[in-house]
Amino acid sequence: MRGGATGASVALAVTLVFTLSACAPPRALESESGLLIPVAGEDNGMEALLTGVLIRTAEGCLAVAEPESALDYRVVAPPATRLLADDVIDMPEYGELRLGDEVAFGGGWQSPDSEALAADIPEACVAGDEIFFINAQS
């Protein structure tokens, strides 16, 4: 049988398109005022919870501050995260976020140099042994 696409070849093409579009290259966004936002190349599927207030660290990195403990945690944003304005972030599953917003992110802890999770993390945004990878899947 020649000339037509079979169901199997169409399914393979659709699967390939979804697979390739889900693995965007990792990158780091930088706003006009210097806010640095590392963005993962793919969703991480982890299920830890990080809550607190969205802040910019002294080094200019996006982080979540835990007011009770005075700690802050550097974060890597999920794929398809965009800067809408200097300090306004559009994050999949979370919508528009601004510095100072209270947040609750799903995701997980990972070494910043882990090859398992592709991310382009600026050196200034690496603090400690782990960084929180935000998961876009709710």
VOBA-1610 file (N, C-alpha, C; in pm, whole numbers, padded with zeros to 5 digits, always signed):
BEGIN
Met+00084-00117+00000Met+00000+00000+00000Met+00089+00124+00000Arg+00081+00207-00103Arg+00166+00324-00117Arg+00082+00450-00124Gly+00147+00562-00092Gly+00084+00691-00115Gly+00016+00754+00005Gly-00019+00681+00107Gly-00089+00741+00221Gly-00014+00719+00350Ala-00035+00808+00443Ala+00027+00792+00575Ala-00053+00692+00656Thr+00014+00601+00717Thr-00055+00505+00802Thr-00076+00565+00939Gly-00165+00506+01016Gly-00190+00553+01152Gly-00064+00549+01236Ala+00018+00446+01216Ala+00141+00433+01295Ala+00239+00545+01262Ser+00252+00582+01134Ser+00348+00687+01100Ser+00300+00824+01148Val+00169+00848+01146Val+00115+00973+01198Val+00138+00981+01349Ala+00112+00871+01420Ala+00134+00869+01565Ala+00281+00893+01598Leu+00371+00834+01519Leu+00514+00854+01542Leu+00552+01001+01522Ala+00500+01064+01419Ala+00530+01204+01392Ala+00478+01294+01504Val+00357+01268+01552Val+00300+01348+01660Val+00381+01330+01787Thr+00420+01206+01818Thr+00501+01179+01936Thr+00634+01251+01928Leu+00697+01250+01811Leu+00826+01316+01792Leu+00813+01467+01812Val+00707+01529+01760Val+00687+01672+01777Val+00671+01707+01924Phe+00588+01632+01998Phe+00569+01659+02140Phe+00697+01637+02219Thr+00772+01534+02185Thr+00897+01507+02255Thr+00998+01618+02233Leu+01013+01662+02110Leu+01110+01767+02080Leu+01068+01901+02140Ser+00938+01931+02141Ser+00896+02060+02195Ser+00904+02063+02347Ala+00904+01948+02413Ala+00911+01943+02560Ala+01053+01963+02610Cys+01152+01951+02525Cys+01292+01960+02567Cys+01356+02085+02509Ala+01316+02199+02557Ala+01376+02324+02510Ala+01515+02338+02570Pro+01603+02411+02504Pro+01737+02428+02561Pro+01729+02510+02690Pro+01812+02478+02788Pro+01813+02557+02911Pro+01865+02697+02882Arg+01820+02793+02962Arg+01864+02930+02941Arg+01850+03007+03071Ala+01903+03126+03074Ala+01884+03215+03189Ala+01827+03346+03136Leu+01719+03392+03198Leu+01659+03520+03162Leu+01722+03629+03248Glu+01732+03749+03193Glu+01781+03862+03271Glu+01696+03984+03239Ser+01639+04045+03342Ser+01555+04163+03323Ser+01643+04286+03304Glu+01580+04398+03268Glu+01655+04522+03248Glu+01727+04566+03374Ser+01669+04535+03491Ser+01734+04576+03617Ser+01831+04471+03669Gly+01850+04362+03593Gly+01950+04263+03630Gly+01898+04143+03708Leu+01765+04125+03719Leu+01711+04006+03784Leu+01745+03884+03700Leu+01813+03786+03761Leu+01854+03664+03691Leu+01758+03551+03723Ile+01707+03484+03618Ile+01613+03373+03636Ile+01662+03254+03554Pro+01727+03156+03618Pro+01763+03035+03545Pro+01637+02958+03507Val+01633+02904+03385Val+01516+02831+03336Val+01561+02691+03294Ala+01492+02589+03344Ala+01525+02450+03312Ala+01492+02419+03167Gly+01560+02320+03112Gly+01535+02277+02976Gly+01417+02183+02964Glu+01377+02121+03075Glu+01263+02030+03073Glu+01202+02022+03212Asp+01074+01976+03216Asp+01007+01960+03345Asp+01079+01856+03427Asn+01075+01872+03561Asn+01151+01782+03645Asn+01069+01673+03711Gly+00938+01688+03723Gly+00852+01584+03777Gly+00865+01561+03927Met+00942+01643+03999Met+00957+01624+04143Met+00837+01686+04217Glu+00817+01647+04343Glu+00694+01686+04412Glu+00715+01749+04549Ala+00828+01808+04578Ala+00847+01879+04704Ala+00771+02012+04698Leu+00751+02076+04813Leu+00681+02204+04818Leu+00771+02310+04880Leu+00782+02423+04813Leu+00859+02537+04864Leu+00764+02656+04874Thr+00748+02710+04995Thr+00659+02824+05015Thr+00737+02942+05072Gly+00690+03060+05042Gly+00754+03181+05094Gly+00722+03300+05007Val+00812+03396+05007Val+00794+03521+04933Val+00898+03528+04822Leu+00853+03563+04702Leu+00943+03575+04587Leu+01029+03700+04603Ile+01162+03681+04596Ile+01255+03793+04616Ile+01366+03792+04511Arg+01441+03901+04510Arg+01566+03911+04434Arg+01677+03913+04539Thr+01775+03824+04526Thr+01886+03820+04621Thr+01981+03938+04596Ala+02075+03957+04685Ala+02175+04064+04669Ala+02255+04045+04540Glu+02268+03920+04494Glu+02340+03890+04370Glu+02251+03907+04247Gly+02122+03939+04267Gly+02030+03960+04156Gly+01952+03837+04114Cys+01957+03730+04191Cys+01894+03604+04152Cys+01753+03589+04209Leu+01668+03521+04133Leu+01534+03490+04180Leu+01543+03386+04291Ala+01468+03410+04399Ala+01471+03318+04513Ala+01338+03326+04587Val+01317+03230+04676Val+01201+03229+04764Val+01254+03245+04906Ala+01205+03348+04976Ala+01247+03373+05114Ala+01146+03312+05209Glu+01199+03253+05314Glu+01116+03196+05420Glu+01123+03294+05537Pro+01023+03380+05554Pro+01032+03488+05654Pro+01059+03439+05797Glu+01002+03325+05835Glu+01021+03277+05972Glu+01166+03242+06003Ser+01237+03191+05905Ser+01374+03145+05929Ser+01480+03240+05876Ala+01440+03342+05804Ala+01533+03437+05741Ala+01624+03370+05638Leu+01582+03255+05586Leu+01657+03186+05481Leu+01597+03219+05346Asp+01680+03213+05242Asp+01626+03222+05107Asp+01681+03107+05024Tyr+01600+03064+04930Tyr+01633+02948+04847Tyr+01633+02990+04701Arg+01746+02969+04634Arg+01757+02999+04491Arg+01670+02900+04415Val+01610+02947+04305Val+01519+02862+04228Val+01556+02863+04080Val+01519+02754+04012Val+01527+02743+03867Val+01384+02735+03817Ala+01346+02825+03729Ala+01209+02832+03678Ala+01183+02720+03578Pro+01056+02682+03562Pro+01022+02577+03465Pro+01035+02626+03321Pro+01041+02532+03226Pro+01046+02571+03084Pro+00928+02662+03050Ala+00944+02744+02951Ala+00844+02838+02899Ala+00820+02957+02991Thr+00902+02975+03094Thr+00894+03095+03178Thr+00939+03215+03097Arg+00868+03327+03114Arg+00900+03449+03037Arg+00902+03570+03129Leu+00979+03670+03091Leu+00974+03801+03156Leu+00872+03886+03081Leu+00773+03938+03152Leu+00673+04025+03089Leu+00711+04171+03104Ala+00776+04203+03212Ala+00826+04338+03240Ala+00950+04319+03327Asp+01010+04427+03369Asp+01136+04418+03441Asp+01131+04322+03559Asp+01029+04330+03642Asp+01018+04241+03758Asp+00888+04162+03758Val+00831+04137+03639Val+00708+04059+03627Val+00741+03934+03547Ile+00713+03818+03607Ile+00748+03689+03549Ile+00620+03613+03517Asp+00613+03554+03398Asp+00502+03466+03362Asp+00555+03324+03371Met+00505+03247+03468Met+00555+03113+03493Met+00443+03012+03469Pro+00465+02911+03382Pro+00362+02811+03355Pro+00305+02752+03484Glu+00173+02738+03488Glu+00097+02685+03601Glu+00083+02783+03716Tyr+00162+02890+03720Tyr+00156+02986+03831Tyr+00111+03124+03786Gly+00114+03151+03656Gly+00069+03279+03604Gly+00169+03390+03625Glu+00117+03514+03630Glu+00203+03632+03648Glu+00245+03645+03794Leu+00374+03656+03815Leu+00429+03671+03949Leu+00514+03797+03956Arg+00512+03860+04072Arg+00594+03979+04096Arg+00678+03957+04221Leu+00791+04024+04227Leu+00871+04018+04349Leu+00784+04066+04465Gly+00790+03995+04578Gly+00706+04027+04693Gly+00582+03940+04704Asp+00547+03867+04595Asp+00431+03778+04600Asp+00459+03658+04688Glu+00356+03613+04762Glu+00367+03486+04835Glu+00344+03375+04734Val+00429+03272+04740Val+00423+03163+04642Val+00428+03028+04712Ala+00379+02928+04642Ala+00391+02788+04684Ala+00424+02709+04558Phe+00550+02668+04544Phe+00597+02601+04423Phe+00614+02452+04449Gly+00568+02371+04355Gly+00601+02230+04354Gly+00732+02213+04280Gly+00808+02111+04315Gly+00935+02087+04247Gly+01024+02001+04333Gly+01153+02026+04329Gly+01244+01945+04409Gly+01384+02003+04413Trp+01463+01952+04506Trp+01600+01996+04528Trp+01695+01914+04442Gln+01794+01981+04387Gln+01890+01915+04300Gln+02023+01991+04308Ser+02130+01922+04283Ser+02259+01988+04275Ser+02258+02082+04155Pro+02310+02205+04168Pro+02309+02298+04056Pro+02387+02250+03934Asp+02481+02159+03953Asp+02557+02109+03838Asp+02511+01971+03794Ser+02393+01929+03835Ser+02339+01799+03797Ser+02317+01791+03647Glu+02366+01687+03586Glu+02342+01667+03443Glu+02204+01611+03418Ala+02139+01559+03523Ala+02006+01500+03508Ala+01901+01605+03473Leu+01920+01728+03521Leu+01825+01836+03494Leu+01899+01948+03423Ala+01869+01964+03296Ala+01938+02066+03217Ala+01896+02205+03263Ala+01993+02285+03300Ala+01965+02425+03336Ala+02093+02506+03317Asp+02075+02628+03274Asp+02186+02721+03258Asp+02181+02815+03378Ile+02250+02779+03486Ile+02242+02855+03610Ile+02360+02950+03618Pro+02333+03082+03619Pro+02443+03177+03634Pro+02520+03150+03764Glu+02650+03164+03759Glu+02735+03137+03876Glu+02690+03216+03999Ala+02645+03339+03978Ala+02599+03422+04090Ala+02478+03362+04161Cys+02405+03275+04091Cys+02282+03218+04148Cys+02305+03084+04216Val+02427+03037+04221Val+02458+02911+04289Val+02503+02945+04430Ala+02427+02898+04528Ala+02461+02920+04669Ala+02432+02790+04743Gly+02533+02727+04792Gly+02513+02601+04863Gly+02517+02481+04770Asp+02476+02368+04824Asp+02485+02242+04751Asp+02363+02211+04666Glu+02250+02279+04692Glu+02128+02246+04620Glu+02054+02373+04579Ile+01976+02357+04473Ile+01891+02464+04423Ile+01754+02402+04397Phe+01647+02480+04410Phe+01512+02427+04395Phe+01467+02442+04250Phe+01436+02331+04185Phe+01384+02330+04049Phe+01232+02331+04057Ile+01170+02439+04007Ile+01024+02452+04010Ile+00966+02367+03899Asn+00863+02290+03933Asn+00796+02203+03837Asn+00673+02274+03782Ala+00657+02276+03651Ala+00540+02339+03589Ala+00418+02250+03595Gln+00436+02123+03618Gln+00322+02031+03621Gln+00260+02032+03760Ser+00130+02067+03765Ser+00064+02073+03896Ser+00013+01938+03939
//
